[in-house]
């Protein structure tokens, strides 16, 4: 099962995203800030870090950079409502995907599925069945 670490400071959005991803079959650990995500990255293995960019204490970009050092195999996807921040995220973590708010939950799940389908193709030239 694909494990996702979700860092989102908005309580309602965090619950909403967690539920949608769990309903799609993912194992989700959710935290309310980047600094709360670090201990999880240091002690557990996650396939994806799904992070808001604008958060208190540590923004998503810094969290992604720390994640790359701690857990280089963890993919990164950002969620944000700010177009200017998207440009900064693309420069700071060019391998990360950025999903702009507002988005439909179906779009989030499809984007996560696409991210892992792309890596399976890169791993062995065809998707796992």
MOPAC internal coordinates of N, CA, C and O (Angstrom, degrees):
PM7 1SCF
backbone

  N    0.0000 0     0.00 0     0.00 0    0    0    0
  C    1.4503 1     0.00 0     0.00 0    1    0    0
  C    1.5336 1   108.97 1     0.00 0    2    1    0
  O    1.2310 1   120.86 1   -44.63 1    3    2    1
  N    1.3150 1   115.95 1   135.37 1    3    2    1
  C    1.4661 1   121.41 1   179.63 1    5    3    2
  C    1.5227 1   108.99 1   -72.80 1    6    5    3
  O    1.2310 1   121.22 1   -49.47 1    7    6    5
  N    1.3376 1   115.28 1   130.53 1    7    6    5
  C    1.4683 1   121.97 1  -178.72 1    9    7    6
  C    1.5186 1   109.95 1  -103.57 1   10    9    7
  O    1.2310 1   120.88 1   -50.61 1   11   10    9
  N    1.3329 1   115.92 1   129.39 1   11   10    9
  C    1.4604 1   122.37 1  -178.29 1   13   11   10
  C    1.5144 1   109.60 1  -120.18 1   14   13   11
  O    1.2310 1   120.75 1   -48.15 1   15   14   13
  N    1.3315 1   116.16 1   131.85 1   15   14   13
  C    1.4619 1   122.30 1   171.58 1   17   15   14
  C    1.5261 1   106.34 1  -102.48 1   18   17   15
  O    1.2310 1   120.68 1   -63.40 1   19   18   17
  N    1.3266 1   116.30 1   116.60 1   19   18   17
  C    1.4603 1   123.11 1  -177.61 1   21   19   18
  C    1.5221 1   109.30 1  -104.52 1   22   21   19
  O    1.2310 1   120.62 1   -57.18 1   23   22   21
  N    1.3306 1   116.42 1   122.82 1   23   22   21
  C    1.4656 1   121.66 1   175.50 1   25   23   22
  C    1.5313 1   107.74 1  -116.05 1   26   25   23
  O    1.2310 1   120.78 1   -70.14 1   27   26   25
  N    1.3208 1   116.11 1   109.86 1   27   26   25
  C    1.4736 1   122.56 1  -176.82 1   29   27   26
  C    1.5153 1   107.88 1  -148.15 1   30   29   27
  O    1.2310 1   120.05 1   -57.14 1   31   30   29
  N    1.3497 1   117.50 1   122.86 1   31   30   29
  C    1.4553 1   120.32 1  -174.75 1   33   31   30
  C    1.5278 1   113.78 1   -81.09 1   34   33   31
  O    1.2310 1   119.50 1   161.64 1   35   34   33
  N    1.3149 1   118.56 1   -18.36 1   35   34   33
  C    1.4580 1   121.17 1   178.30 1   37   35   34
  C    1.5336 1   109.15 1   -82.81 1   38   37   35
  O    1.2310 1   120.93 1   -62.79 1   39   38   37
  N    1.3369 1   115.83 1   117.21 1   39   38   37
  C    1.4715 1   120.64 1  -174.09 1   41   39   38
  C    1.5222 1   112.84 1   -57.86 1   42   41   39
  O    1.2310 1   120.32 1   133.38 1   43   42   41
  N    1.3355 1   117.00 1   -46.62 1   43   42   41
  C    1.4681 1   120.18 1  -177.56 1   45   43   42
  C    1.5276 1   110.54 1   -65.82 1   46   45   43
  O    1.2310 1   120.31 1   136.75 1   47   46   45
  N    1.3301 1   117.01 1   -43.25 1   47   46   45
  C    1.4688 1   120.62 1   179.98 1   49   47   46
  C    1.5288 1   110.37 1   -64.50 1   50   49   47
  O    1.2310 1   120.34 1   139.30 1   51   50   49
  N    1.3407 1   116.95 1   -40.70 1   51   50   49
  C    1.4640 1   121.16 1   179.75 1   53   51   50
  C    1.5358 1   110.40 1   -61.70 1   54   53   51
  O    1.2310 1   120.29 1   134.77 1   55   54   53
  N    1.3190 1   117.05 1   -45.23 1   55   54   53
  C    1.4655 1   120.71 1   179.65 1   57   55   54
  C    1.5271 1   110.42 1   -65.24 1   58   57   55
  O    1.2310 1   120.33 1   138.39 1   59   58   57
  N    1.3019 1   116.97 1   -41.61 1   59   58   57
  C    1.4630 1   124.22 1  -179.22 1   61   59   58
  C    1.5317 1   110.58 1   -62.09 1   62   61   59
  O    1.2310 1   120.62 1   131.13 1   63   62   61
  N    1.3263 1   116.43 1   -48.87 1   63   62   61
  C    1.4712 1   121.38 1  -179.40 1   65   63   62
  C    1.5279 1   111.16 1   -67.27 1   66   65   63
  O    1.2310 1   120.59 1   137.13 1   67   66   65
  N    1.3164 1   116.49 1   -42.87 1   67   66   65
  C    1.4700 1   120.53 1   179.49 1   69   67   66
  C    1.5135 1   110.74 1   -58.11 1   70   69   67
  O    1.2310 1   121.01 1   131.73 1   71   70   69
  N    1.3197 1   115.68 1   -48.27 1   71   70   69
  C    1.4652 1   120.54 1  -177.79 1   73   71   70
  C    1.5336 1   110.54 1   -62.29 1   74   73   71
  O    1.2310 1   120.21 1   135.78 1   75   74   73
  N    1.3212 1   117.20 1   -44.22 1   75   74   73
  C    1.4698 1   120.56 1  -178.97 1   77   75   74
  C    1.5240 1   111.10 1   -62.63 1   78   77   75
  O    1.2310 1   120.42 1   136.65 1   79   78   77
  N    1.3241 1   116.81 1   -43.35 1   79   78   77
  C    1.4683 1   120.55 1  -179.19 1   81   79   78
  C    1.5262 1   111.35 1   -69.62 1   82   81   79
  O    1.2310 1   120.31 1   139.95 1   83   82   81
  N    1.3231 1   117.01 1   -40.05 1   83   82   81
  C    1.4724 1   120.04 1   177.23 1   85   83   82
  C    1.5251 1   110.59 1   -64.00 1   86   85   83
  O    1.2310 1   120.34 1   139.39 1   87   86   85
  N    1.3359 1   116.96 1   -40.61 1   87   86   85
  C    1.4683 1   121.14 1   178.43 1   89   87   86
  C    1.5301 1   111.23 1   -64.39 1   90   89   87
  O    1.2310 1   120.43 1   153.98 1   91   90   89
  N    1.3313 1   116.79 1   -26.02 1   91   90   89
  C    1.4672 1   121.40 1   178.57 1   93   91   90
  C    1.5294 1   111.32 1   -86.03 1   94   93   91
  O    1.2310 1   120.11 1  -179.93 1   95   94   93
  N    1.3473 1   117.40 1     0.07 1   95   94   93
  C    1.4593 1   120.47 1   174.24 1   97   95   94
  C    1.5213 1   115.73 1   100.10 1   98   97   95
  O    1.2310 1   120.07 1  -166.75 1   99   98   97
  N    1.3242 1   117.48 1    13.25 1   99   98   97
  C    1.4668 1   120.45 1   179.09 1  101   99   98
  C    1.5225 1   110.74 1   -97.18 1  102  101   99
  O    1.2310 1   120.84 1   -28.12 1  103  102  101
  N    1.3272 1   116.00 1   151.88 1  103  102  101
  C    1.4608 1   122.61 1   174.69 1  105  103  102
  C    1.5267 1   106.50 1   -92.63 1  106  105  103
  O    1.2310 1   120.00 1   -65.47 1  107  106  105
  N    1.3320 1   117.61 1   114.53 1  107  106  105
  C    1.4609 1   121.82 1  -172.20 1  109  107  106
  C    1.5227 1   111.00 1  -115.34 1  110  109  107
  O    1.2310 1   120.98 1   -49.36 1  111  110  109
  N    1.3320 1   115.73 1   130.64 1  111  110  109
  C    1.4568 1   122.92 1   168.56 1  113  111  110
  C    1.5213 1   105.51 1  -112.69 1  114  113  111
  O    1.2310 1   119.99 1   -55.61 1  115  114  113
  N    1.3364 1   117.62 1   124.39 1  115  114  113
  C    1.4582 1   121.14 1  -175.00 1  117  115  114
  C    1.5222 1   111.18 1  -116.72 1  118  117  115
  O    1.2310 1   121.16 1   -43.71 1  119  118  117
  N    1.3317 1   115.38 1   136.29 1  119  118  117
  C    1.4619 1   122.30 1   177.69 1  121  119  118
  C    1.5256 1   108.93 1  -131.24 1  122  121  119
  O    1.2310 1   121.03 1   -18.16 1  123  122  121
  N    1.3405 1   115.63 1   161.84 1  123  122  121
  C    1.4595 1   119.56 1  -173.56 1  125  123  122
  C    1.5322 1   114.79 1   -98.37 1  126  125  123
  O    1.2310 1   119.93 1  -175.34 1  127  126  125
  N    1.3302 1   117.75 1     4.66 1  127  126  125
  C    1.4745 1   119.96 1   178.13 1  129  127  126
  C    1.5207 1   109.61 1  -166.68 1  130  129  127
  O    1.2310 1   121.14 1   -17.56 1  131  130  129
  N    1.3218 1   115.43 1   162.44 1  131  130  129
  C    1.4573 1   120.74 1  -179.24 1  133  131  130
  C    1.5178 1   113.26 1   -61.88 1  134  133  131
  O    1.2310 1   120.52 1   139.73 1  135  134  133
  N    1.3361 1   116.61 1   -40.27 1  135  134  133
  C    1.4628 1   118.95 1  -178.47 1  137  135  134
  C    1.5270 1   111.34 1   -64.54 1  138  137  135
  O    1.2310 1   120.14 1   151.67 1  139  138  137
  N    1.3336 1   117.34 1   -28.33 1  139  138  137
  C    1.4687 1   120.35 1   177.39 1  141  139  138
  C    1.5218 1   111.34 1   -75.87 1  142  141  139
  O    1.2310 1   120.26 1   157.62 1  143  142  141
  N    1.3372 1   117.12 1   -22.38 1  143  142  141
  C    1.4689 1   120.81 1  -179.69 1  145  143  142
  C    1.5262 1   112.26 1   -77.15 1  146  145  143
  O    1.2310 1   120.02 1   149.10 1  147  146  145
  N    1.3258 1   117.56 1   -30.90 1  147  146  145
  C    1.4667 1   120.62 1  -174.65 1  149  147  146
  C    1.5260 1   114.24 1   -55.43 1  150  149  147
  O    1.2310 1   118.83 1   132.77 1  151  150  149
  N    1.3426 1   119.83 1   -47.23 1  151  150  149
  C    1.4713 1   118.77 1   179.92 1  153  151  150
  C    1.5320 1   112.57 1   -59.45 1  154  153  151
  O    1.2310 1   120.54 1   145.34 1  155  154  153
  N    1.3205 1   116.58 1   -34.66 1  155  154  153
  C    1.4730 1   119.73 1   177.62 1  157  155  154
  C    1.5250 1   110.62 1   -66.24 1  158  157  155
  O    1.2310 1   120.56 1   136.68 1  159  158  157
  N    1.3290 1   116.53 1   -43.32 1  159  158  157
  C    1.4652 1   120.37 1   179.27 1  161  159  158
  C    1.5284 1   111.46 1   -63.54 1  162  161  159
  O    1.2310 1   121.04 1   147.70 1  163  162  161
  N    1.3355 1   115.61 1   -32.30 1  163  162  161
  C    1.4637 1   120.07 1  -178.04 1  165  163  162
  C    1.5294 1   112.38 1   -77.38 1  166  165  163
  O    1.2310 1   120.04 1   154.91 1  167  166  165
  N    1.3317 1   117.53 1   -25.09 1  167  166  165
  C    1.4689 1   119.69 1  -172.77 1  169  167  166
  C    1.5241 1   114.64 1  -115.81 1  170  169  167
  O    1.2310 1   119.88 1   167.83 1  171  170  169
  N    1.3269 1   117.84 1   -12.17 1  171  170  169
  C    1.4641 1   121.01 1  -177.90 1  173  171  170
  C    1.5256 1   109.90 1  -132.90 1  174  173  171
  O    1.2310 1   121.03 1   -12.71 1  175  174  173
  N    1.3086 1   115.64 1   167.29 1  175  174  173
  C    1.4583 1   121.01 1   178.65 1  177  175  174
  C    1.5155 1   109.29 1  -108.24 1  178  177  175
  O    1.2310 1   120.96 1   -50.78 1  179  178  177
  N    1.3307 1   115.78 1   129.22 1  179  178  177
  C    1.4574 1   121.61 1   177.56 1  181  179  178
  C    1.5154 1   108.73 1  -124.73 1  182  181  179
  O    1.2310 1   120.89 1   -35.07 1  183  182  181
  N    1.3315 1   115.91 1   144.93 1  183  182  181
  C    1.4512 1   121.53 1   177.22 1  185  183  182
  C    1.5225 1   111.15 1   -81.99 1  186  185  183
  O    1.2310 1   120.79 1   150.22 1  187  186  185
  N    1.3489 1   116.10 1   -29.78 1  187  186  185
  C    1.4587 1   120.86 1  -175.98 1  189  187  186
  C    1.5177 1   110.64 1  -143.85 1  190  189  187
  O    1.2310 1   121.12 1   -44.56 1  191  190  189
  N    1.3342 1   115.46 1   135.44 1  191  190  189
  C    1.4562 1   122.69 1   167.70 1  193  191  190
  C    1.5196 1   105.51 1  -102.88 1  194  193  191
  O    1.2310 1   120.50 1   -64.88 1  195  194  193
  N    1.3322 1   116.64 1   115.12 1  195  194  193
  C    1.4531 1   122.81 1   177.52 1  197  195  194
  C    1.5145 1   105.98 1  -108.25 1  198  197  195
  O    1.2310 1   120.58 1   -68.22 1  199  198  197
  N    1.3308 1   116.50 1   111.78 1  199  198  197
  C    1.4550 1   119.21 1  -170.02 1  201  199  198
  C    1.5185 1   112.44 1  -133.04 1  202  201  199
  O    1.2310 1   121.78 1   -42.95 1  203  202  201
  N    1.3355 1   114.19 1   137.05 1  203  202  201
  C    1.4554 1   119.64 1   166.40 1  205  203  202
  C    1.5252 1   105.90 1   -65.46 1  206  205  203
  O    1.2310 1   119.98 1   -24.52 1  207  206  205
  N    1.3062 1   117.65 1   155.48 1  207  206  205
  C    1.4639 1   119.29 1   179.45 1  209  207  206
  C    1.5180 1   110.62 1   -90.38 1  210  209  207
  O    1.2310 1   119.99 1   134.17 1  211  210  209
  N    1.3302 1   117.63 1   -45.83 1  211  210  209
  C    1.4564 1   121.37 1  -177.65 1  213  211  210
  C    1.5253 1   108.87 1   -90.34 1  214  213  211
  O    1.2310 1   121.14 1   -72.44 1  215  214  213
  N    1.3498 1   115.43 1   107.56 1  215  214  213
  C    1.4653 1   121.63 1   178.58 1  217  215  214
  C    1.5255 1   108.62 1  -144.08 1  218  217  215
  O    1.2310 1   120.21 1   -23.56 1  219  218  217
  N    1.3438 1   117.21 1   156.44 1  219  218  217
  C    1.4672 1   119.70 1   176.97 1  221  219  218
  C    1.5366 1   111.42 1   -70.60 1  222  221  219
  O    1.2310 1   120.91 1   -22.73 1  223  222  221
  N    1.2962 1   115.86 1   157.27 1  223  222  221
  C    1.4747 1   125.16 1   175.02 1  225  223  222
  C    1.5234 1   113.58 1    72.95 1  226  225  223
  O    1.2310 1   119.78 1   126.41 1  227  226  225
  N    1.3257 1   118.02 1   -53.59 1  227  226  225
  C    1.4610 1   121.73 1  -179.87 1  229  227  226
  C    1.5216 1   107.27 1  -147.81 1  230  229  227
  O    1.2310 1   120.45 1   -58.19 1  231  230  229
  N    1.3377 1   116.75 1   121.81 1  231  230  229
  C    1.4581 1   117.63 1  -179.04 1  233  231  230
  C    1.5269 1   111.01 1   -76.78 1  234  233  231
  O    1.2310 1   120.98 1   -10.07 1  235  234  233
  N    1.3172 1   115.73 1   169.93 1  235  234  233
  C    1.4495 1   120.90 1  -176.29 1  237  235  234
  C    1.5116 1   114.01 1   -64.31 1  238  237  235
  O    1.2310 1   120.56 1   149.14 1  239  238  237
  N    1.3307 1   116.54 1   -30.86 1  239  238  237
  C    1.4672 1   119.80 1   179.75 1  241  239  238
  C    1.5192 1   110.40 1   -67.30 1  242  241  239
  O    1.2310 1   120.55 1   133.63 1  243  242  241
  N    1.3301 1   116.56 1   -46.37 1  243  242  241
  C    1.4622 1   119.44 1   177.24 1  245  243  242
  C    1.5297 1   110.55 1   -63.15 1  246  245  243
  O    1.2310 1   120.66 1   140.18 1  247  246  245
  N    1.3326 1   116.34 1   -39.82 1  247  246  245
  C    1.4642 1   120.29 1   177.64 1  249  247  246
  C    1.5318 1   110.40 1   -60.15 1  250  249  247
  O    1.2310 1   120.31 1   136.72 1  251  250  249
  N    1.3244 1   117.00 1   -43.28 1  251  250  249
  C    1.4731 1   120.57 1   179.35 1  253  251  250
  C    1.5257 1   111.01 1   -63.59 1  254  253  251
  O    1.2310 1   120.48 1   141.04 1  255  254  253
  N    1.3271 1   116.69 1   -38.96 1  255  254  253
  C    1.4600 1   119.94 1   178.51 1  257  255  254
  C    1.5295 1   110.44 1   -65.98 1  258  257  255
  O    1.2310 1   120.33 1   138.53 1  259  258  257
  N    1.3267 1   116.98 1   -41.47 1  259  258  257
  C    1.4721 1   120.76 1   177.51 1  261  259  258
  C    1.5270 1   110.06 1   -66.00 1  262  261  259
  O    1.2310 1   120.44 1   140.87 1  263  262  261
  N    1.3291 1   116.77 1   -39.13 1  263  262  261
  C    1.4602 1   121.72 1   178.44 1  265  263  262
  C    1.5258 1   110.40 1   -61.22 1  266  265  263
  O    1.2310 1   120.24 1   139.11 1  267  266  265
  N    1.3269 1   117.14 1   -40.89 1  267  266  265
  C    1.4679 1   120.82 1   179.72 1  269  267  266
  C    1.5213 1   111.07 1   -61.00 1  270  269  267
  O    1.2310 1   120.44 1   145.63 1  271  270  269
  N    1.3438 1   116.77 1   -34.37 1  271  270  269
  C    1.4667 1   120.62 1   178.11 1  273  271  270
  C    1.5324 1   111.63 1   -75.46 1  274  273  271
  O    1.2310 1   120.92 1   136.15 1  275  274  273
  N    1.3443 1   115.85 1   -43.85 1  275  274  273
  C    1.4683 1   121.44 1  -175.03 1  277  275  274
  C    1.5278 1   111.78 1   -77.81 1  278  277  275
  O    1.2310 1   120.77 1   137.02 1  279  278  277
  N    1.3223 1   116.14 1   -42.98 1  279  278  277
  C    1.4649 1   122.25 1  -171.57 1  281  279  278
  C    1.5309 1   109.96 1  -139.61 1  282  281  279
  O    1.2310 1   120.63 1  -106.49 1  283  282  281
  N    1.3426 1   116.41 1    73.51 1  283  282  281
  C    1.4702 1   119.80 1  -173.02 1  285  283  282
  C    1.5239 1   114.96 1   -60.39 1  286  285  283
  O    1.2310 1   119.38 1   160.59 1  287  286  285
  N    1.3190 1   118.80 1   -19.41 1  287  286  285
  C    1.4585 1   120.96 1   179.47 1  289  287  286
  C    1.5235 1   113.85 1   -82.24 1  290  289  287
  O    1.2310 1   120.09 1   173.05 1  291  290  289
  N    1.3350 1   117.43 1    -6.95 1  291  290  289
  C    1.4621 1   121.34 1  -178.74 1  293  291  290
  C    1.5193 1   109.87 1   -81.91 1  294  293  291
  O    1.2310 1   120.87 1   -56.18 1  295  294  293
  N    1.3316 1   115.94 1   123.82 1  295  294  293
  C    1.4644 1   120.86 1   176.63 1  297  295  294
  C    1.5193 1   108.81 1   -74.26 1  298  297  295
  O    1.2310 1   120.78 1   -19.40 1  299  298  297
  N    1.3334 1   116.12 1   160.60 1  299  298  297
  C    1.4610 1   120.85 1  -178.27 1  301  299  298
  C    1.5238 1   109.98 1  -127.77 1  302  301  299
  O    1.2310 1   121.22 1   -43.94 1  303  302  301
  N    1.3215 1   115.28 1   136.06 1  303  302  301
  C    1.4566 1   121.65 1   170.03 1  305  303  302
  C    1.5186 1   107.49 1  -134.50 1  306  305  303
  O    1.2310 1   120.90 1   -49.14 1  307  306  305
  N    1.3331 1   115.88 1   130.86 1  307  306  305
  C    1.4622 1   120.92 1   178.04 1  309  307  306
  C    1.5134 1   110.08 1  -100.60 1  310  309  307
  O    1.2310 1   121.28 1   -30.55 1  311  310  309
  N    1.3408 1   115.15 1   149.45 1  311  310  309
  C    1.4564 1   121.20 1   169.38 1  313  311  310
  C    1.5223 1   106.53 1  -123.77 1  314  313  311
  O    1.2310 1   120.45 1   -44.70 1  315  314  313
  N    1.3220 1   116.74 1   135.30 1  315  314  313
  C    1.4541 1   119.98 1  -178.37 1  317  315  314
  C    1.5127 1   110.92 1  -156.44 1  318  317  315
  O    1.2310 1   121.15 1   -23.84 1  319  318  317
  N    1.3150 1   115.41 1   156.16 1  319  318  317
  C    1.4490 1   121.43 1   175.65 1  321  319  318
  C    1.5135 1   112.01 1  -106.65 1  322  321  319
  O    1.2310 1   120.10 1  -173.03 1  323  322  321
  N    1.3249 1   117.42 1     6.97 1  323  322  321
  C    1.4544 1   121.12 1  -174.28 1  325  323  322
  C    1.5194 1   110.98 1  -118.65 1  326  325  323
  O    1.2310 1   120.43 1   -64.29 1  327  326  325
  N    1.3243 1   116.79 1   115.71 1  327  326  325
  C    1.4711 1   121.21 1  -176.89 1  329  327  326
  C    1.5266 1   111.89 1   -61.66 1  330  329  327
  O    1.2310 1   119.79 1   140.05 1  331  330  329
  N    1.3218 1   118.01 1   -39.95 1  331  330  329
  C    1.4686 1   120.40 1  -178.94 1  333  331  330
  C    1.5175 1   111.00 1   -64.05 1  334  333  331
  O    1.2310 1   120.47 1   145.43 1  335  334  333
  N    1.3097 1   116.71 1   -34.57 1  335  334  333
  C    1.4593 1   121.33 1   179.18 1  337  335  334
  C    1.5266 1   109.84 1   -69.76 1  338  337  335
  O    1.2310 1   120.24 1   148.37 1  339  338  337
  N    1.3216 1   117.14 1   -31.63 1  339  338  337
  C    1.4642 1   121.34 1   177.57 1  341  339  338
  C    1.5238 1   110.27 1   -59.56 1  342  341  339
  O    1.2310 1   120.37 1   136.95 1  343  342  341
  N    1.3336 1   116.90 1   -43.05 1  343  342  341
  C    1.4658 1   120.55 1   179.05 1  345  343  342
  C    1.5274 1   110.68 1   -62.72 1  346  345  343
  O    1.2310 1   120.54 1   137.10 1  347  346  345
  N    1.3305 1   116.58 1   -42.90 1  347  346  345
  C    1.4633 1   120.87 1   178.57 1  349  347  346
  C    1.5306 1   110.42 1   -62.86 1  350  349  347
  O    1.2310 1   120.56 1   138.64 1  351  350  349
  N    1.3302 1   116.53 1   -41.36 1  351  350  349
  C    1.4660 1   120.94 1  -179.90 1  353  351  350
  C    1.5228 1   110.50 1   -64.50 1  354  353  351
  O    1.2310 1   120.21 1   138.78 1  355  354  353
  N    1.3227 1   117.20 1   -41.22 1  355  354  353
  C    1.4673 1   120.31 1  -179.91 1  357  355  354
  C    1.5273 1   111.46 1   -63.45 1  358  357  355
  O    1.2310 1   120.28 1   144.47 1  359  358  357
  N    1.3229 1   117.06 1   -35.53 1  359  358  357
  C    1.4662 1   120.11 1   177.96 1  361  359  358
  C    1.5246 1   111.43 1   -73.21 1  362  361  359
  O    1.2310 1   120.53 1   139.53 1  363  362  361
  N    1.3338 1   116.60 1   -40.47 1  363  362  361
  C    1.4677 1   121.13 1  -175.62 1  365  363  362
  C    1.5275 1   112.38 1   -75.13 1  366  365  363
  O    1.2310 1   120.35 1   145.45 1  367  366  365
  N    1.3105 1   116.93 1   -34.55 1  367  366  365
  C    1.4717 1   120.82 1  -177.61 1  369  367  366
  C    1.5294 1   108.37 1  -139.73 1  370  369  367
  O    1.2310 1   120.15 1  -104.04 1  371  370  369
  N    1.3300 1   117.32 1    75.96 1  371  370  369
  C    1.4634 1   120.05 1  -174.11 1  373  371  370
  C    1.5255 1   114.63 1   -61.58 1  374  373  371
  O    1.2310 1   119.82 1   157.48 1  375  374  373
  N    1.3220 1   117.94 1   -22.52 1  375  374  373
  C    1.4707 1   120.69 1   179.54 1  377  375  374
  C    1.5231 1   111.89 1   -81.00 1  378  377  375
  O    1.2310 1   120.03 1   168.13 1  379  378  377
  N    1.3289 1   117.55 1   -11.87 1  379  378  377
  C    1.4652 1   121.38 1  -177.55 1  381  379  378
  C    1.5263 1   110.71 1   -81.69 1  382  381  379
  O    1.2310 1   121.18 1   -28.67 1  383  382  381
  N    1.3109 1   115.35 1   151.33 1  383  382  381
  C    1.4654 1   120.85 1   173.36 1  385  383  382
  C    1.5228 1   107.56 1   -95.41 1  386  385  383
  O    1.2310 1   120.70 1   -29.11 1  387  386  385
  N    1.3172 1   116.26 1   150.89 1  387  386  385
  C    1.4620 1   121.71 1   178.74 1  389  387  386
  C    1.5193 1   108.29 1  -125.03 1  390  389  387
  O    1.2310 1   120.78 1   -53.89 1  391  390  389
  N    1.3155 1   116.11 1   126.11 1  391  390  389
  C    1.4544 1   122.61 1   177.27 1  393  391  390
  C    1.5224 1   106.97 1  -113.02 1  394  393  391
  O    1.2310 1   120.32 1   -59.68 1  395  394  393
  N    1.3325 1   117.00 1   120.32 1  395  394  393
  C    1.4630 1   121.44 1  -175.77 1  397  395  394
  C    1.5232 1   111.48 1   -88.54 1  398  397  395
  O    1.2310 1   121.22 1   -44.51 1  399  398  397
  N    1.3367 1   115.27 1   135.49 1  399  398  397
  C    1.4566 1   121.51 1   175.25 1  401  399  398
  C    1.5269 1   107.57 1   -77.74 1  402  401  399
  O    1.2310 1   118.47 1   -31.81 1  403  402  401
  N    1.3073 1   120.51 1   148.19 1  403  402  401
  C    1.4582 1   125.34 1    -3.99 1  405  403  402
  C    1.5313 1   110.26 1   -79.99 1  406  405  403
  O    1.2310 1   120.81 1   -30.24 1  407  406  405
  N    1.3089 1   116.06 1   149.76 1  407  406  405
  C    1.4572 1   120.57 1   175.86 1  409  407  406
  C    1.5255 1   107.93 1  -140.35 1  410  409  407
  O    1.2310 1   120.95 1   -23.46 1  411  410  409
  N    1.2931 1   115.78 1   156.54 1  411  410  409
  C    1.4584 1   121.42 1   177.79 1  413  411  410
  C    1.5253 1   107.83 1   -83.54 1  414  413  411
  O    1.2310 1   120.15 1   -35.47 1  415  414  413
  N    1.3130 1   117.31 1   144.53 1  415  414  413
  C    1.4696 1   120.78 1  -179.87 1  417  415  414
  C    1.5232 1   111.41 1   -56.03 1  418  417  415
  O    1.2310 1   120.49 1   144.09 1  419  418  417
  N    1.3209 1   116.66 1   -35.91 1  419  418  417
  C    1.4653 1   121.00 1   178.50 1  421  419  418
  C    1.5348 1   109.85 1   -59.84 1  422  421  419
  O    1.2310 1   120.81 1   142.21 1  423  422  421
  N    1.3517 1   116.05 1   -37.79 1  423  422  421
  C    1.4697 1   119.81 1   178.99 1  425  423  422
  C    1.5255 1   111.24 1   -66.44 1  426  425  423
  O    1.2310 1   120.32 1   141.01 1  427  426  425
  N    1.3235 1   117.00 1   -38.99 1  427  426  425
  C    1.4623 1   120.96 1   177.60 1  429  427  426
  C    1.5206 1   110.18 1   -62.28 1  430  429  427
  O    1.2310 1   120.32 1   130.84 1  431  430  429
  N    1.3122 1   117.00 1   -49.16 1  431  430  429
  C    1.4624 1   120.93 1  -178.59 1  433  431  430
  C    1.5328 1   110.04 1   -62.37 1  434  433  431
  O    1.2310 1   120.03 1   137.04 1  435  434  433
  N    1.3327 1   117.54 1   -42.96 1  435  434  433
  C    1.4690 1   120.55 1   178.31 1  437  435  434
  C    1.5279 1   111.46 1   -62.24 1  438  437  435
  O    1.2310 1   120.54 1   140.41 1  439  438  437
  N    1.3333 1   116.57 1   -39.59 1  439  438  437
  C    1.4625 1   120.36 1  -179.73 1  441  439  438
  C    1.5251 1   110.82 1   -66.72 1  442  441  439
  O    1.2310 1   119.81 1   140.05 1  443  442  441
  N    1.3313 1   117.97 1   -39.95 1  443  442  441
  C    1.4666 1   121.90 1   176.98 1  445  443  442
  C    1.5295 1   109.52 1   -64.92 1  446  445  443
  O    1.2310 1   120.64 1   134.60 1  447  446  445
  N    1.3379 1   116.38 1   -45.40 1  447  446  445
  C    1.4727 1   119.56 1   178.27 1  449  447  446
  C    1.5250 1   110.90 1   -60.04 1  450  449  447
  O    1.2310 1   120.46 1   137.39 1  451  450  449
  N    1.3335 1   116.72 1   -42.61 1  451  450  449
  C    1.4617 1   121.66 1  -179.98 1  453  451  450
  C    1.5348 1   110.76 1   -63.31 1  454  453  451
  O    1.2310 1   120.55 1   140.55 1  455  454  453
  N    1.3219 1   116.56 1   -39.45 1  455  454  453
  C    1.4576 1   121.08 1   179.65 1  457  455  454
  C    1.5259 1   110.85 1   -59.73 1  458  457  455
  O    1.2310 1   120.29 1   136.30 1  459  458  457
  N    1.3255 1   117.04 1   -43.70 1  459  458  457
  C    1.4602 1   119.39 1  -178.47 1  461  459  458
  C    1.5206 1   112.04 1   -80.38 1  462  461  459
  O    1.2310 1   119.48 1   151.24 1  463  462  461
  N    1.3180 1   118.60 1   -28.76 1  463  462  461
  C    1.4712 1   121.02 1   174.61 1  465  463  462
  C    1.5242 1   109.45 1   -65.78 1  466  465  463
  O    1.2310 1   120.42 1   139.01 1  467  466  465
  N    1.3384 1   116.81 1   -40.99 1  467  466  465
  C    1.4664 1   120.88 1   178.09 1  469  467  466
  C    1.5126 1   111.17 1   -62.02 1  470  469  467
  O    1.2310 1   119.93 1   140.46 1  471  470  469
  N    1.3544 1   117.75 1   -39.54 1  471  470  469
  C    1.4682 1   118.76 1  -179.26 1  473  471  470
  C    1.5096 1   111.78 1   -71.91 1  474  473  471
  O    1.2310 1   119.90 1   147.17 1  475  474  473
  N    1.3162 1   117.79 1   -32.83 1  475  474  473
  C    1.4601 1   119.28 1   176.71 1  477  475  474
  C    1.5217 1   110.20 1   -64.51 1  478  477  475
  O    1.2310 1   120.50 1   138.91 1  479  478  477
  N    1.3375 1   116.64 1   -41.09 1  479  478  477
  C    1.4586 1   120.22 1   178.07 1  481  479  478
  C    1.5240 1   110.85 1   -63.73 1  482  481  479
  O    1.2310 1   120.74 1   139.46 1  483  482  481
  N    1.3273 1   116.18 1   -40.54 1  483  482  481
  C    1.4710 1   119.83 1   179.68 1  485  483  482
  C    1.5216 1   110.96 1   -68.12 1  486  485  483
  O    1.2310 1   120.35 1   146.85 1  487  486  485
  N    1.3388 1   116.94 1   -33.15 1  487  486  485
  C    1.4688 1   120.84 1  -178.55 1  489  487  486
  C    1.5348 1   112.14 1   -67.09 1  490  489  487
  O    1.2310 1   120.80 1   135.62 1  491  490  489
  N    1.3463 1   116.07 1   -44.38 1  491  490  489
  C    1.4587 1   116.19 1  -173.27 1  493  491  490
  C    1.5198 1   114.87 1  -142.89 1  494  493  491
  O    1.2310 1   120.25 1  -167.55 1  495  494  493
  N    1.3092 1   117.14 1    12.45 1  495  494  493
  C    1.4433 1   120.03 1   174.26 1  497  495  494
  C    1.5179 1   115.30 1    83.86 1  498  497  495
  O    1.2310 1   120.12 1   172.35 1  499  498  497
  N    1.3253 1   117.38 1    -7.65 1  499  498  497
  C    1.4597 1   119.97 1   175.71 1  501  499  498
  C    1.5176 1   109.69 1  -153.22 1  502  501  499
  O    1.2310 1   119.80 1   -26.56 1  503  502  501
  N    1.3271 1   117.98 1   153.44 1  503  502  501
  C    1.4581 1   119.69 1  -177.74 1  505  503  502
  C    1.5243 1   112.02 1   -68.67 1  506  505  503
  O    1.2310 1   121.41 1   -28.17 1  507  506  505
  N    1.3276 1   114.90 1   151.83 1  507  506  505
  C    1.4703 1   120.79 1   175.36 1  509  507  506
  C    1.5151 1   107.86 1   -72.67 1  510  509  507
  O    1.2310 1   120.81 1   -36.09 1  511  510  509
  N    1.3152 1   116.05 1   143.91 1  511  510  509
  C    1.4650 1   119.16 1   177.37 1  513  511  510
  C    1.5085 1   109.70 1  -121.84 1  514  513  511
  O    1.2310 1   120.10 1   180.00 1  515  514  513

